[in-house]
Amino acid sequence: MTKAMVKASTMTLPAVNDDLNGYIAKIAAFPVLTVDKERELAKTYRDDGDLESAGQLVMSQLRFVVHLARSYSGYGLPLADLVQEGNIGLMKAVKRFDPDVGVRLISFAVHWIRAEIHEYVIRNWRIVKVATTKAQRKLFFKLRSSKKGLGWFSAAEAAAVAEDLGVTQAQVYEMEGRLTSGDTSFDAAVADDGQEKRALRPAEYLYQESSDPAVMLEAKSQTDTESSNLAAAMKDLDDRSRDILQRRWLDDDGKTTLQELADEYSVSAERIRQIEKAAMKKLKASMLEV
């Protein structure tokens, strides 16, 4: 999915600029697609290369890109740039989206969107724009000599520096914060505080082939379906067969032996094995019928 593809669509992709409120208002007008409509458009684009369908898929998800981009505002990078990078990830996701897998587009696209935003943050995080205006440059070069100590400015000191340099007191505090803080590594290790859970590093959210959201969701769906089918098939067994299978294979507190069950049911261990085998066969047949 390229910019040329989107431009080819009769629905024009709105430009991301400094007027983010206007941009958000525009993309809010694009309808959220139903499951069937989304699948129909995705199949049309995949099979026929229809750019109009691709454009509708992209624009239906633009509001979600803005939502994700806002979560990265703490890096001090322009939100408009973060949104633009996220839109590129969305376009890449649309190009690779397979409607036959059975997942929603946004479930598949979220990792592509995050990957593009992460790459942008990595490229720009250490480009520290300490002094970008004339007033900030004055602060940058003269602030050190204006301080009387190593601590933070008092209100009186900040006011005096602001008056001397012709800037606002808020600008003095902002520059002081920039000069006293160092770069934070995007891939910094999280300190071990002895707790079982920890926050993931930003880099750990980057896209990996082994963590394709479509594959992961498909696997979870298959596991849930198999668990549901197993529960339904177990209900078709008689009480004794169900109890034997449950205690032999499904209980978490350990596998009960054939002899233990034989003693409980006053039969031979061989008879328990036969019941278990017959129950397994019936269970398998029931699950295959679903």
C-alpha positions in Angstrom: 0.0 0.0 0.0 1.7 3.3 -1.1 0.7 6.9 -1.1 0.1 6.6 -4.8 -2.5 3.9 -4.1 -4.3 6.1 -1.6 -4.3 9.1 -4.0 -5.7 6.8 -6.7 -8.8 6.4 -4.5 -11.7 8.7 -5.0 -11.7 9.1 -1.2 -8.8 11.5 -0.4 -6.6 10.7 2.6 -6.6 13.8 4.8 -3.2 15.4 5.3 -1.7 15.4 8.8 -0.5 18.9 9.7 -0.3 21.2 12.7 -4.1 21.5 12.8 -4.6 18.2 14.5 -8.1 19.1 15.7 -9.1 19.7 12.1 -7.5 16.4 11.0 -9.3 14.5 13.8 -12.6 16.0 12.8 -12.1 15.0 9.2 -11.2 11.3 10.0 -14.1 11.1 12.4 -16.4 11.4 9.5 -15.2 8.1 8.0 -17.5 5.3 9.0 -16.4 2.3 11.1 -16.7 -0.8 8.9 -18.7 -3.8 9.9 -17.0 -7.2 9.9 -18.6 -8.3 6.7 -17.9 -5.0 4.9 -14.3 -5.0 6.0 -13.8 -8.6 4.8 -15.5 -7.7 1.5 -13.2 -4.7 0.9 -10.1 -6.7 1.9 -11.0 -9.5 -0.5 -11.7 -7.1 -3.4 -8.3 -5.4 -2.8 -6.4 -8.7 -2.5 -8.0 -10.4 -5.5 -8.6 -7.5 -7.8 -6.1 -4.9 -6.7 -8.9 -2.4 -6.2 -7.4 0.8 -4.8 -10.8 2.3 -3.8 -11.3 -0.7 -1.4 -7.8 -0.3 0.0 -8.4 3.4 0.6 -11.7 2.7 2.5 -9.9 0.2 4.7 -7.1 2.7 5.5 -9.4 5.6 6.3 -11.7 3.5 8.4 -8.8 2.9 10.9 -7.2 6.4 10.9 -8.9 7.3 14.2 -7.2 4.3 15.9 -3.8 5.5 14.6 -4.3 8.8 16.4 -5.3 7.0 19.6 -2.0 4.9 19.5 0.1 7.9 18.6 -1.1 9.8 21.6 0.4 7.2 23.9 3.9 8.2 22.7 3.5 11.9 23.4 5.8 11.6 26.4 8.9 11.4 24.1 8.5 15.1 23.2 8.1 14.4 19.5 5.4 16.2 17.4 2.1 14.3 17.6 1.5 15.1 13.9 4.7 13.2 13.0 3.8 10.3 15.2 0.4 10.1 13.5 2.0 10.3 10.0 4.4 7.4 10.9 1.5 5.4 12.3 -0.5 5.9 9.1 2.4 4.4 7.1 2.3 1.4 9.3 -1.4 1.1 8.7 -0.9 1.2 4.9 1.7 -1.6 5.2 -0.8 -3.6 7.2 -3.6 -3.2 4.7 -1.3 -4.4 1.9 -0.5 -7.6 3.9 -3.9 -8.2 5.5 -5.5 -11.6 4.7 -9.3 -11.5 5.2 -9.5 -15.3 5.2 -7.6 -15.7 8.5 -10.7 -14.5 10.3 -9.3 -11.5 12.4 -10.2 -7.9 12.3 -8.0 -5.5 10.4 -7.1 -3.5 13.4 -6.0 -6.6 15.4 -3.5 -7.3 12.6 -2.5 -3.7 12.0 -1.7 -2.6 15.5 1.8 -4.2 15.4 2.6 -2.6 12.1 1.4 0.8 13.4 3.5 0.5 16.6 6.5 -0.7 14.6 6.6 2.4 12.4 6.1 4.7 15.4 8.8 2.9 17.3 11.3 3.3 14.5 10.6 7.0 14.3 11.1 7.4 18.0 14.4 5.5 17.9 15.6 7.7 15.0 14.7 11.0 16.7 14.8 10.4 20.5 18.4 11.4 20.9 18.3 14.3 18.6 17.9 16.7 21.5 16.7 20.1 20.3 17.7 22.0 23.4 17.6 25.5 21.8 15.4 26.0 18.8 14.4 29.7 19.3 16.4 32.8 19.9 15.2 33.1 23.5 16.1 29.4 24.2 19.5 29.9 22.7 20.1 32.8 25.1 19.1 30.7 28.0 21.2 27.8 26.9 24.5 29.7 26.7 24.0 32.0 29.7 22.0 29.8 32.1 25.0 28.1 33.7 26.8 31.3 34.5 23.6 32.8 36.0 23.2 30.0 38.7 24.6 30.5 42.2 24.6 26.9 43.1 24.0 23.4 41.8 20.4 23.1 43.0 17.2 24.1 41.2 16.4 27.8 40.8 14.4 29.5 43.5 11.5 31.6 42.4 13.5 34.8 43.0 16.5 33.4 40.9 14.2 32.3 38.1 12.5 35.7 38.0 15.9 37.5 38.0 17.2 35.4 35.1 14.0 35.9 33.1 14.2 39.6 33.5 17.9 39.7 32.6 17.5 37.6 29.5 14.2 39.0 28.3 12.3 35.6 28.5 9.5 34.3 30.6 9.9 32.6 34.0 8.3 29.5 32.5 11.0 29.4 29.8 13.7 29.5 32.4 12.2 26.5 34.3 11.8 24.6 31.0 15.4 25.1 29.9 16.6 24.3 33.4 14.8 21.0 33.2 16.3 20.2 29.8 19.8 20.9 30.9 19.6 18.9 34.1 18.1 15.8 32.5 19.9 13.3 30.4 18.9 11.2 27.5 16.7 8.1 28.3 17.6 5.1 26.3 14.7 3.8 24.3 16.0 0.3 24.9 17.0 0.7 28.6 16.7 -2.3 30.8 14.0 -2.2 33.4 15.3 -2.3 37.0 14.6 -5.5 38.9 12.6 -4.6 41.9 11.9 -8.1 42.9 8.3 -8.1 41.8 6.9 -10.8 39.6 5.7 -8.4 36.9 7.6 -5.6 35.2 6.9 -3.0 32.6 8.1 -4.0 29.1 10.7 -1.9 27.4 9.4 0.1 24.4 11.6 -2.0 22.0 9.8 -5.2 23.2 6.7 -3.9 21.5 8.4 -3.9 18.1 6.9 -6.2 15.4 8.4 -9.7 15.2 7.5 -12.3 12.7 7.1 -14.8 15.6 4.4 -12.6 17.2 2.2 -11.9 14.2 -1.1 -10.8 15.8 -3.1 -12.6 13.1 -1.3 -15.9 13.9 -1.6 -15.4 17.6 -5.3 -14.6 17.5 -5.9 -17.6 15.2 -4.0 -19.9 17.7 -6.0 -18.5 20.6 -9.3 -19.0 18.8 -8.4 -22.6 17.9 -7.4 -23.3 21.6 -10.7 -21.8 22.8 -12.7 -23.8 20.3 -11.0 -27.1 21.2 -11.5 -26.4 24.9 -15.2 -25.8 24.3 -15.6 -28.9 22.1 -13.8 -31.0 24.8 -16.2 -29.8 27.5 -19.2 -30.6 25.3 -17.9 -34.0 24.5 -17.2 -34.8 28.1 -20.8 -34.2 29.0 -21.8 -37.1 26.6 -19.9 -39.7 28.6 -21.4 -41.6 31.5 -20.4 -40.5 35.0 -17.8 -43.2 35.6 -16.0 -42.7 32.2 -16.0 -39.0 32.7 -14.6 -39.3 36.2 -11.8 -41.6 35.0 -10.7 -39.3 32.1 -10.9 -36.3 34.3 -8.7 -37.7 37.0 -6.4 -39.5 34.6 -5.7 -36.6 32.2 -7.4 -33.3 33.1 -6.9 -32.6 36.8 -4.2 -30.2 37.8 -3.2 -31.9 41.0 -1.6 -35.0 39.4 -2.5 -38.0 37.4 -4.4 -40.7 39.3 -3.1 -44.2 38.7 -5.1 -47.1 37.2 -4.7 -49.1 40.4 -6.1 -46.2 42.6 -9.2 -46.0 40.4 -9.5 -49.8 40.3 -9.5 -49.9 44.1 -12.1 -47.1 44.3 -14.5 -48.8 41.7 -13.8 -52.3 43.0 -12.7 -53.6 39.6 -9.3 -54.6 38.1 -6.8 -52.1 36.8 -7.2 -53.7 33.3 -10.9 -53.0 33.4 -10.2 -49.3 34.2 -7.8 -49.2 31.3 -10.5 -50.6 29.0 -13.0 -48.0 30.2 -10.5 -45.3 29.7 -9.7 -46.5 26.1 -13.4 -46.7 25.2 -14.1 -43.2 26.6 -11.1 -41.8 24.7 -12.5 -43.2 21.5 -15.9 -41.8 22.1 -14.5 -38.5 23.1 -12.5 -38.2 19.9 -15.5 -39.2 17.7 -17.7 -36.5 19.4 -15.1 -33.8 18.9 -14.7 -34.6 15.2 -18.4 -34.3 14.7 -18.5 -30.7 16.0 
